[in-house]
Amino acid sequence: MRFIYIIMLTFSVVMNGMADTRKPSQEEARELFDKVYNMVFGPEGSSLSYSVNIIGLYKTQGHVVYKDKKICYEEKRFCAYEDGKVAYMVDKEKKKVDIHDYDDDSKDKYLSMFKYDVNNFAYSYKDKGEHYELTAKVKNSKFFGIRSVSALIRKSNLHPVSLSIKLAFITTTVQINNFRSGNIDESVFNFPKNRFADYKVVDHRGEGKVKREK
């Protein structure tokens, strides 16, 4: 399970849907949330380190770089390089590279389960001292999937600090460090073929399109 996709998806949901929740004015709300969203997901891109520990189930830490439709991340076992057209999914333990179209959900078997319509969330906002807490709760939740997501944002620079994700039976908090917005080197999204020259390569490109057309 590549948890980074769930992290980016859920954070995107919170920020994308929060624009009309802050008081006293809708204008101030949109300005605030647009700023945070654009810092993370905007055209200038961003990078951050993350760690997550679901006790007894899953533990990982890594670094991710994100820009527009491009993403590159690295963990102990997994890493990926997506240049906006092609996704190279690397399993270092199995010494295997799976190649997908970048928009193919099958690149991670859990990804489609965590996709939601932002209109299916109830949004709330809290002022918590030095932070803003932005929460999105699912109105009609599935048996397997997200119940709610809360993002903690530092007021002084609008940098994300943590992301709490509540699933059906567990809640986990993703700690976020070393956040940086902008100045992204485009070369980081290029797949380093020589680094994985001895890995097995399986090309799945076109498979997702066939499934969608059936």
C-alpha positions in Angstrom: 0.0 0.0 0.0 1.5 3.3 -1.1 0.1 5.6 1.7 1.5 8.7 0.1 -1.3 8.7 -2.5 -3.9 8.7 0.3 -2.0 11.5 2.1 -2.0 13.7 -1.0 -5.6 12.8 -2.0 -7.1 13.6 1.5 -5.1 16.8 1.9 -6.3 17.9 -1.5 -9.9 17.2 -0.5 -9.7 19.3 2.7 -8.1 22.2 1.0 -10.2 22.1 -2.1 -13.5 22.1 -0.2 -12.7 24.5 2.6 -12.9 27.7 0.7 -16.3 28.8 1.9 -16.2 27.9 5.6 -14.3 30.6 7.4 -15.9 33.5 9.1 -16.4 36.5 9.3 -16.3 36.8 5.5 -16.4 34.4 2.6 -13.8 36.6 0.8 -11.3 36.2 3.6 -12.0 32.4 3.7 -11.4 31.9 0.0 -8.2 34.0 0.1 -6.8 31.9 3.0 -7.6 28.5 1.7 -6.6 29.4 -1.9 -3.2 30.4 -0.5 -2.6 27.2 1.3 -3.9 25.0 -1.5 -1.8 26.8 -4.1 1.3 26.5 -1.9 0.9 22.7 -1.8 -0.8 21.9 -5.2 -0.2 25.0 -7.3 1.9 25.4 -10.4 5.0 26.3 -8.5 4.9 22.9 -6.7 6.0 21.8 -3.2 8.0 19.3 -1.3 7.7 17.8 2.2 8.8 15.0 4.4 6.1 12.8 6.1 5.9 10.0 8.7 3.0 7.8 9.6 2.6 5.0 12.2 -0.5 2.9 12.4 0.5 0.8 15.3 0.7 -2.9 14.5 -0.5 -2.3 10.9 1.6 0.1 8.9 4.6 2.4 9.5 6.6 4.5 7.0 8.3 7.7 6.4 9.4 9.4 3.2 9.8 12.5 1.1 7.5 13.7 -1.7 7.8 16.4 -4.4 4.6 17.5 -6.1 4.0 19.8 -9.0 0.9 20.1 -11.1 0.3 16.5 -12.4 3.8 15.4 -11.5 4.9 13.6 -8.3 8.0 11.9 -7.1 8.3 10.2 -3.7 10.7 7.8 -1.9 10.2 5.6 1.1 12.3 2.6 2.3 10.5 0.1 0.2 8.6 2.1 -2.4 9.3 5.0 -4.7 7.7 6.5 -7.8 8.4 8.9 -10.6 5.4 10.5 -12.4 6.1 13.1 -15.1 2.5 13.9 -15.9 2.3 11.3 -18.6 3.8 8.1 -17.3 4.0 6.7 -13.8 6.9 4.5 -12.8 6.0 2.6 -9.6 9.1 0.9 -8.0 9.0 -1.9 -5.4 12.6 -2.1 -4.1 11.9 -5.2 -2.1 10.6 -7.1 -5.1 13.1 -5.4 -7.5 10.2 -4.5 -9.8 9.1 -1.5 -11.8 5.4 -1.2 -12.9 4.8 1.4 -15.6 1.3 2.9 -15.8 -0.4 5.8 -17.5 -0.2 8.6 -14.9 -4.0 8.8 -14.4 -4.5 5.0 -14.0 -5.9 4.3 -10.5 -4.7 0.7 -10.8 -1.1 1.9 -10.1 -2.1 1.5 -6.5 -4.8 -1.1 -5.6 -6.3 1.1 -2.8 -6.3 4.4 -4.6 -9.8 4.2 -6.1 -11.2 3.4 -2.7 -10.1 6.8 -1.4 -11.4 9.0 -4.2 -14.3 11.2 -3.2 -16.5 14.0 -4.4 -15.7 17.2 -2.4 -19.4 17.8 -2.3 -19.9 14.7 -0.2 -18.1 16.3 2.8 -19.3 18.6 5.6 -16.6 21.2 6.3 -15.7 23.0 9.5 -13.0 25.4 10.7 -11.3 26.1 14.1 -8.9 28.6 15.3 -6.4 26.7 17.5 -3.9 29.2 18.9 -0.9 29.2 16.5 -2.7 27.0 14.0 -5.8 26.6 11.9 -7.6 23.3 12.0 -9.5 22.4 8.8 -11.8 19.4 9.0 -13.8 17.5 6.3 -16.3 14.8 7.4 -17.8 12.4 4.9 -21.6 12.8 4.7 -22.2 9.3 3.2 -19.3 7.1 4.2 -18.5 3.7 2.8 -17.8 0.6 4.9 -14.1 0.8 3.8 -12.8 4.3 3.4 -12.3 7.7 5.0 -14.7 9.0 7.7 -13.0 12.4 8.2 -9.8 14.3 7.6 -8.3 17.2 9.6 -5.3 19.3 8.5 -3.4 21.4 11.0 -1.9 24.6 9.3 0.6 26.9 10.9 -0.7 30.5 11.0 2.6 32.3 10.6 3.5 30.8 7.2 0.4 28.6 6.3 2.6 25.5 6.2 0.9 22.2 6.8 2.0 20.5 10.1 0.0 17.3 10.3 -2.9 15.5 8.7 -5.3 13.3 10.8 -7.2 10.6 8.8 -10.0 8.7 10.4 -10.9 5.4 8.7 -13.6 2.9 9.5 -11.8 1.4 12.5 -8.7 3.4 13.1 -7.4 7.0 13.2 -3.8 7.9 12.2 -1.9 11.2 12.1 0.6 12.0 9.4 3.4 14.3 10.6 4.6 16.7 8.0 8.1 18.3 8.1 10.5 20.3 5.9 7.7 21.8 3.8 8.9 24.0 1.0 6.8 25.7 -1.7 8.2 26.5 -5.1 11.7 26.2 -6.7 11.1 22.6 -7.8 13.7 21.1 -10.0 11.7 19.4 -12.9 14.4 16.8 -13.3 13.3 15.0 -10.0 10.3 13.6 -11.9 12.3 11.9 -14.5 12.7 8.1 -14.0 16.4 7.2 -13.3 16.6 4.2 -15.5 20.2 3.3 -14.6 19.4 3.2 -10.9 16.9 0.3 -11.5 18.6 -1.3 -14.5 18.5 -4.8 -12.9 14.8 -4.6 -11.9 12.0 -6.5 -13.6 9.9 -4.1 -15.7 6.2 -4.6 -16.4 4.4 -2.1 -18.7 0.7 -1.6 -18.0 0.1 1.4 -20.1 -3.2 1.4 -21.9 -4.8 -1.2 -19.6 -6.6 1.4 -17.5 -8.1 3.0 -20.7 -9.4 -0.5 -21.8 -11.1 -1.1 -18.4 -12.8 2.3 -18.5 -14.1 1.7 -22.0 -15.7 -1.7 -21.1 
